[in-house]
Amino acid sequence: MSTAEKLGMAIIGVAMVTTLILPRRQTVPVITAAFNGARGFLATAMGTGKRV
């Protein structure tokens, strides 16, 4: 992994943790959005994603 990829993953990780621990946040929707986003990236990469 390049340095840019590691930095990007670190930023996303910190953002997710921050969102989860802040008061008045809904943890379940945040986790669902994260997994659905990852699923969308993979579907696009494999060519099975929705047509836009």
PDB file of N, CA, C and O in Angstrom:
ATOM      1  N   MET A   1       0.843  -1.173   0.000  1.00  0.00           N
ATOM      2  CA  MET A   1       0.000   0.000   0.000  1.00  0.00           C
ATOM      3  C   MET A   1       0.888   1.236   0.000  1.00  0.00           C
ATOM      4  O   MET A   1       1.888   1.307   0.715  1.00  0.00           O
ATOM      5  N   SER A   2       0.499   2.206  -0.818  1.00  0.00           N
ATOM      6  CA  SER A   2       1.272   3.438  -0.865  1.00  0.00           C
ATOM      7  C   SER A   2       0.972   4.310   0.357  1.00  0.00           C
ATOM      8  O   SER A   2       0.031   4.056   1.110  1.00  0.00           O
ATOM      9  N   THR A   3       1.770   5.308   0.525  1.00  0.00           N
ATOM     10  CA  THR A   3       1.582   6.229   1.648  1.00  0.00           C
ATOM     11  C   THR A   3       0.251   6.966   1.530  1.00  0.00           C
ATOM     12  O   THR A   3      -0.422   7.201   2.534  1.00  0.00           O
ATOM     13  N   ALA A   4      -0.129   7.332   0.302  1.00  0.00           N
ATOM     14  CA  ALA A   4      -1.398   8.040   0.099  1.00  0.00           C
ATOM     15  C   ALA A   4      -2.583   7.148   0.485  1.00  0.00           C
ATOM     16  O   ALA A   4      -3.542   7.621   1.094  1.00  0.00           O
ATOM     17  N   GLU A   5      -2.519   5.871   0.137  1.00  0.00           N
ATOM     18  CA  GLU A   5      -3.597   4.946   0.493  1.00  0.00           C
ATOM     19  C   GLU A   5      -3.691   4.770   2.000  1.00  0.00           C
ATOM     20  O   GLU A   5      -4.786   4.750   2.561  1.00  0.00           O
ATOM     21  N   LYS A   6      -2.556   4.643   2.647  1.00  0.00           N
ATOM     22  CA  LYS A   6      -2.541   4.507   4.108  1.00  0.00           C
ATOM     23  C   LYS A   6      -3.112   5.756   4.772  1.00  0.00           C
ATOM     24  O   LYS A   6      -3.871   5.662   5.737  1.00  0.00           O
ATOM     25  N   LEU A   7      -2.746   6.915   4.256  1.00  0.00           N
ATOM     26  CA  LEU A   7      -3.241   8.170   4.812  1.00  0.00           C
ATOM     27  C   LEU A   7      -4.754   8.282   4.625  1.00  0.00           C
ATOM     28  O   LEU A   7      -5.466   8.690   5.543  1.00  0.00           O
ATOM     29  N   GLY A   8      -5.243   7.921   3.441  1.00  0.00           N
ATOM     30  CA  GLY A   8      -6.676   7.953   3.177  1.00  0.00           C
ATOM     31  C   GLY A   8      -7.447   7.030   4.103  1.00  0.00           C
ATOM     32  O   GLY A   8      -8.492   7.408   4.631  1.00  0.00           O
ATOM     33  N   MET A   9      -6.938   5.820   4.302  1.00  0.00           N
ATOM     34  CA  MET A   9      -7.596   4.866   5.203  1.00  0.00           C
ATOM     35  C   MET A   9      -7.574   5.372   6.644  1.00  0.00           C
ATOM     36  O   MET A   9      -8.540   5.187   7.383  1.00  0.00           O
ATOM     37  N   ALA A  10      -6.490   6.001   7.037  1.00  0.00           N
ATOM     38  CA  ALA A  10      -6.402   6.545   8.396  1.00  0.00           C
ATOM     39  C   ALA A  10      -7.442   7.653   8.604  1.00  0.00           C
ATOM     40  O   ALA A  10      -8.097   7.711   9.644  1.00  0.00           O
ATOM     41  N   ILE A  11      -7.583   8.521   7.614  1.00  0.00           N
ATOM     42  CA  ILE A  11      -8.553   9.612   7.721  1.00  0.00           C
ATOM     43  C   ILE A  11      -9.970   9.056   7.805  1.00  0.00           C
ATOM     44  O   ILE A  11     -10.766   9.507   8.628  1.00  0.00           O
ATOM     45  N   ILE A  12     -10.289   8.081   6.961  1.00  0.00           N
ATOM     46  CA  ILE A  12     -11.615   7.467   6.999  1.00  0.00           C
ATOM     47  C   ILE A  12     -11.851   6.774   8.336  1.00  0.00           C
ATOM     48  O   ILE A  12     -12.940   6.873   8.900  1.00  0.00           O
ATOM     49  N   GLY A  13     -10.841   6.076   8.847  1.00  0.00           N
ATOM     50  CA  GLY A  13     -10.963   5.389  10.132  1.00  0.00           C
ATOM     51  C   GLY A  13     -11.216   6.354  11.280  1.00  0.00           C
ATOM     52  O   GLY A  13     -12.087   6.119  12.117  1.00  0.00           O
ATOM     53  N   VAL A  14     -10.461   7.429  11.317  1.00  0.00           N
ATOM     54  CA  VAL A  14     -10.638   8.433  12.379  1.00  0.00           C
ATOM     55  C   VAL A  14     -12.023   9.071  12.266  1.00  0.00           C
ATOM     56  O   VAL A  14     -12.677   9.307  13.282  1.00  0.00           O
ATOM     57  N   ALA A  15     -12.475   9.350  11.049  1.00  0.00           N
ATOM     58  CA  ALA A  15     -13.809   9.943  10.863  1.00  0.00           C
ATOM     59  C   ALA A  15     -14.895   8.997  11.353  1.00  0.00           C
ATOM     60  O   ALA A  15     -15.849   9.437  11.994  1.00  0.00           O
ATOM     61  N   MET A  16     -14.769   7.704  11.062  1.00  0.00           N
ATOM     62  CA  MET A  16     -15.772   6.736  11.497  1.00  0.00           C
ATOM     63  C   MET A  16     -15.799   6.622  13.023  1.00  0.00           C
ATOM     64  O   MET A  16     -16.874   6.611  13.624  1.00  0.00           O
ATOM     65  N   VAL A  17     -14.635   6.540  13.647  1.00  0.00           N
ATOM     66  CA  VAL A  17     -14.574   6.428  15.106  1.00  0.00           C
ATOM     67  C   VAL A  17     -15.141   7.685  15.757  1.00  0.00           C
ATOM     68  O   VAL A  17     -15.891   7.599  16.729  1.00  0.00           O
ATOM     69  N   THR A  18     -14.787   8.842  15.225  1.00  0.00           N
ATOM     70  CA  THR A  18     -15.292  10.102  15.762  1.00  0.00           C
ATOM     71  C   THR A  18     -16.815  10.155  15.666  1.00  0.00           C
ATOM     72  O   THR A  18     -17.488  10.561  16.613  1.00  0.00           O
ATOM     73  N   THR A  19     -17.350   9.747  14.530  1.00  0.00           N
ATOM     74  CA  THR A  19     -18.801   9.753  14.350  1.00  0.00           C
ATOM     75  C   THR A  19     -19.485   8.807  15.325  1.00  0.00           C
ATOM     76  O   THR A  19     -20.568   9.105  15.828  1.00  0.00           O
ATOM     77  N   LEU A  20     -18.859   7.673  15.592  1.00  0.00           N
ATOM     78  CA  LEU A  20     -19.457   6.692  16.488  1.00  0.00           C
ATOM     79  C   LEU A  20     -19.471   7.138  17.949  1.00  0.00           C
ATOM     80  O   LEU A  20     -20.397   6.805  18.688  1.00  0.00           O
ATOM     81  N   ILE A  21     -18.447   7.894  18.371  1.00  0.00           N
ATOM     82  CA  ILE A  21     -18.344   8.209  19.795  1.00  0.00           C
ATOM     83  C   ILE A  21     -18.931   9.569  20.174  1.00  0.00           C
ATOM     84  O   ILE A  21     -19.097   9.854  21.360  1.00  0.00           O
ATOM     85  N   LEU A  22     -19.246  10.409  19.194  1.00  0.00           N
ATOM     86  CA  LEU A  22     -19.826  11.709  19.536  1.00  0.00           C
ATOM     87  C   LEU A  22     -21.232  11.530  20.102  1.00  0.00           C
ATOM     88  O   LEU A  22     -21.946  10.610  19.701  1.00  0.00           O
ATOM     89  N   PRO A  23     -21.635  12.388  21.019  1.00  0.00           N
ATOM     90  CA  PRO A  23     -22.980  12.264  21.586  1.00  0.00           C
ATOM     91  C   PRO A  23     -24.064  12.547  20.555  1.00  0.00           C
ATOM     92  O   PRO A  23     -23.847  13.277  19.588  1.00  0.00           O
ATOM     93  N   ARG A  24     -25.229  11.959  20.777  1.00  0.00           N
ATOM     94  CA  ARG A  24     -26.414  12.119  19.935  1.00  0.00           C
ATOM     95  C   ARG A  24     -26.201  11.632  18.507  1.00  0.00           C
ATOM     96  O   ARG A  24     -26.816  12.149  17.574  1.00  0.00           O
ATOM     97  N   ARG A  25     -25.330  10.639  18.334  1.00  0.00           N
ATOM     98  CA  ARG A  25     -25.134  10.024  17.022  1.00  0.00           C
ATOM     99  C   ARG A  25     -25.823   8.675  17.026  1.00  0.00           C
ATOM    100  O   ARG A  25     -25.983   8.055  18.078  1.00  0.00           O
ATOM    101  N   GLN A  26     -26.226   8.223  15.862  1.00  0.00           N
ATOM    102  CA  GLN A  26     -26.873   6.923  15.742  1.00  0.00           C
ATOM    103  C   GLN A  26     -25.857   5.934  15.182  1.00  0.00           C
ATOM    104  O   GLN A  26     -25.518   5.978  13.999  1.00  0.00           O
ATOM    105  N   THR A  27     -25.381   5.054  16.035  1.00  0.00           N
ATOM    106  CA  THR A  27     -24.308   4.139  15.672  1.00  0.00           C
ATOM    107  C   THR A  27     -24.716   3.174  14.566  1.00  0.00           C
ATOM    108  O   THR A  27     -23.946   2.960  13.630  1.00  0.00           O
ATOM    109  N   VAL A  28     -25.884   2.598  14.646  1.00  0.00           N
ATOM    110  CA  VAL A  28     -26.306   1.594  13.658  1.00  0.00           C
ATOM    111  C   VAL A  28     -26.366   2.178  12.244  1.00  0.00           C
ATOM    112  O   VAL A  28     -25.823   1.559  11.329  1.00  0.00           O
ATOM    113  N   PRO A  29     -26.996   3.337  12.017  1.00  0.00           N
ATOM    114  CA  PRO A  29     -26.987   3.900  10.666  1.00  0.00           C
ATOM    115  C   PRO A  29     -25.584   4.231  10.155  1.00  0.00           C
ATOM    116  O   PRO A  29     -25.314   4.113   8.960  1.00  0.00           O
ATOM    117  N   VAL A  30     -24.703   4.639  11.048  1.00  0.00           N
ATOM    118  CA  VAL A  30     -23.329   4.951  10.638  1.00  0.00           C
ATOM    119  C   VAL A  30     -22.625   3.685  10.157  1.00  0.00           C
ATOM    120  O   VAL A  30     -21.963   3.699   9.119  1.00  0.00           O
ATOM    121  N   ILE A  31     -22.763   2.606  10.894  1.00  0.00           N
ATOM    122  CA  ILE A  31     -22.132   1.344  10.504  1.00  0.00           C
ATOM    123  C   ILE A  31     -22.744   0.837   9.201  1.00  0.00           C
ATOM    124  O   ILE A  31     -22.022   0.371   8.320  1.00  0.00           O
ATOM    125  N   THR A  32     -24.048   0.921   9.074  1.00  0.00           N
ATOM    126  CA  THR A  32     -24.718   0.474   7.849  1.00  0.00           C
ATOM    127  C   THR A  32     -24.238   1.280   6.651  1.00  0.00           C
ATOM    128  O   THR A  32     -23.970   0.708   5.595  1.00  0.00           O
ATOM    129  N   ALA A  33     -24.125   2.575   6.793  1.00  0.00           N
ATOM    130  CA  ALA A  33     -23.660   3.418   5.698  1.00  0.00           C
ATOM    131  C   ALA A  33     -22.225   3.070   5.305  1.00  0.00           C
ATOM    132  O   ALA A  33     -21.890   3.060   4.120  1.00  0.00           O
ATOM    133  N   ALA A  34     -21.384   2.786   6.289  1.00  0.00           N
ATOM    134  CA  ALA A  34     -19.994   2.428   5.999  1.00  0.00           C
ATOM    135  C   ALA A  34     -19.922   1.132   5.203  1.00  0.00           C
ATOM    136  O   ALA A  34     -19.190   1.051   4.217  1.00  0.00           O
ATOM    137  N   PHE A  35     -20.674   0.120   5.620  1.00  0.00           N
ATOM    138  CA  PHE A  35     -20.634  -1.162   4.919  1.00  0.00           C
ATOM    139  C   PHE A  35     -21.280  -1.069   3.544  1.00  0.00           C
ATOM    140  O   PHE A  35     -20.791  -1.682   2.595  1.00  0.00           O
ATOM    141  N   ASN A  36     -22.367  -0.316   3.417  1.00  0.00           N
ATOM    142  CA  ASN A  36     -23.002  -0.156   2.115  1.00  0.00           C
ATOM    143  C   ASN A  36     -22.095   0.609   1.159  1.00  0.00           C
ATOM    144  O   ASN A  36     -22.060   0.323  -0.038  1.00  0.00           O
ATOM    145  N   GLY A  37     -21.369   1.575   1.689  1.00  0.00           N
ATOM    146  CA  GLY A  37     -20.420   2.313   0.852  1.00  0.00           C
ATOM    147  C   GLY A  37     -19.316   1.410   0.346  1.00  0.00           C
ATOM    148  O   GLY A  37     -18.951   1.475  -0.828  1.00  0.00           O
ATOM    149  N   ALA A  38     -18.779   0.566   1.217  1.00  0.00           N
ATOM    150  CA  ALA A  38     -17.732  -0.371   0.805  1.00  0.00           C
ATOM    151  C   ALA A  38     -18.281  -1.363  -0.208  1.00  0.00           C
ATOM    152  O   ALA A  38     -17.594  -1.711  -1.168  1.00  0.00           O
ATOM    153  N   ARG A  39     -19.504  -1.819  -0.009  1.00  0.00           N
ATOM    154  CA  ARG A  39     -20.126  -2.760  -0.938  1.00  0.00           C
ATOM    155  C   ARG A  39     -20.299  -2.100  -2.310  1.00  0.00           C
ATOM    156  O   ARG A  39     -20.106  -2.746  -3.341  1.00  0.00           O
ATOM    157  N   GLY A  40     -20.662  -0.816  -2.320  1.00  0.00           N
ATOM    158  CA  GLY A  40     -20.826  -0.099  -3.585  1.00  0.00           C
ATOM    159  C   GLY A  40     -19.518   0.036  -4.342  1.00  0.00           C
ATOM    160  O   GLY A  40     -19.486  -0.128  -5.562  1.00  0.00           O
ATOM    161  N   PHE A  41     -18.424   0.339  -3.620  1.00  0.00           N
ATOM    162  CA  PHE A  41     -17.115   0.441  -4.261  1.00  0.00           C
ATOM    163  C   PHE A  41     -16.715  -0.888  -4.889  1.00  0.00           C
ATOM    164  O   PHE A  41     -16.222  -0.927  -6.016  1.00  0.00           O
ATOM    165  N   LEU A  42     -16.930  -1.971  -4.156  1.00  0.00           N
ATOM    166  CA  LEU A  42     -16.573  -3.293  -4.671  1.00  0.00           C
ATOM    167  C   LEU A  42     -17.434  -3.664  -5.874  1.00  0.00           C
ATOM    168  O   LEU A  42     -16.924  -4.213  -6.850  1.00  0.00           O
ATOM    169  N   ALA A  43     -18.722  -3.373  -5.818  1.00  0.00           N
ATOM    170  CA  ALA A  43     -19.611  -3.686  -6.934  1.00  0.00           C
ATOM    171  C   ALA A  43     -19.188  -2.921  -8.183  1.00  0.00           C
ATOM    172  O   ALA A  43     -19.204  -3.470  -9.285  1.00  0.00           O
ATOM    173  N   THR A  44     -18.815  -1.674  -8.017  1.00  0.00           N
ATOM    174  CA  THR A  44     -18.362  -0.877  -9.158  1.00  0.00           C
ATOM    175  C   THR A  44     -17.067  -1.438  -9.720  1.00  0.00           C
ATOM    176  O   THR A  44     -16.905  -1.529 -10.937  1.00  0.00           O
ATOM    177  N   ALA A  45     -16.152  -1.812  -8.850  1.00  0.00           N
ATOM    178  CA  ALA A  45     -14.875  -2.365  -9.288  1.00  0.00           C
ATOM    179  C   ALA A  45     -15.055  -3.687 -10.043  1.00  0.00           C
ATOM    180  O   ALA A  45     -14.309  -3.981 -10.977  1.00  0.00           O
ATOM    181  N   MET A  46     -16.042  -4.475  -9.634  1.00  0.00           N
ATOM    182  CA  MET A  46     -16.285  -5.765 -10.284  1.00  0.00           C
ATOM    183  C   MET A  46     -17.191  -5.624 -11.501  1.00  0.00           C
ATOM    184  O   MET A  46     -17.371  -6.587 -12.246  1.00  0.00           O
ATOM    185  N   GLY A  47     -17.757  -4.456 -11.716  1.00  0.00           N
ATOM    186  CA  GLY A  47     -18.632  -4.235 -12.850  1.00  0.00           C
ATOM    187  C   GLY A  47     -20.040  -4.731 -12.637  1.00  0.00           C
ATOM    188  O   GLY A  47     -20.778  -4.928 -13.602  1.00  0.00           O
ATOM    189  N   THR A  48     -20.431  -4.939 -11.383  1.00  0.00           N
ATOM    190  CA  THR A  48     -21.777  -5.424 -11.089  1.00  0.00           C
ATOM    191  C   THR A  48     -22.646  -4.344 -10.449  1.00  0.00           C
ATOM    192  O   THR A  48     -23.773  -4.618 -10.036  1.00  0.00           O
ATOM    193  N   GLY A  49     -22.132  -3.132 -10.367  1.00  0.00           N
ATOM    194  CA  GLY A  49     -22.872  -2.047  -9.728  1.00  0.00           C
ATOM    195  C   GLY A  49     -24.032  -1.568 -10.584  1.00  0.00           C
ATOM    196  O   GLY A  49     -24.168  -1.954 -11.745  1.00  0.00           O
ATOM    197  N   LYS A  50     -24.861  -0.725  -9.994  1.00  0.00           N
ATOM    198  CA  LYS A  50     -26.004  -0.173 -10.701  1.00  0.00           C
ATOM    199  C   LYS A  50     -25.529   0.779 -11.802  1.00  0.00           C
ATOM    200  O   LYS A  50     -24.498   1.439 -11.667  1.00  0.00           O
ATOM    201  N   ARG A  51     -26.283   0.834 -12.869  1.00  0.00           N
ATOM    202  CA  ARG A  51     -25.986   1.793 -13.920  1.00  0.00           C
ATOM    203  C   ARG A  51     -26.515   3.163 -13.515  1.00  0.00           C
ATOM    204  O   ARG A  51     -27.596   3.284 -12.940  1.00  0.00           O
ATOM    205  N   VAL A  52     -25.741   4.175 -13.823  1.00  0.00           N
ATOM    206  CA  VAL A  52     -26.123   5.534 -13.449  1.00  0.00           C
ATOM    207  C   VAL A  52     -26.581   6.276 -14.683  1.00  0.00           C
ATOM    208  O   VAL A  52     -26.951   7.447 -14.597  1.00  0.00           O
TER     209      VAL A  52
END
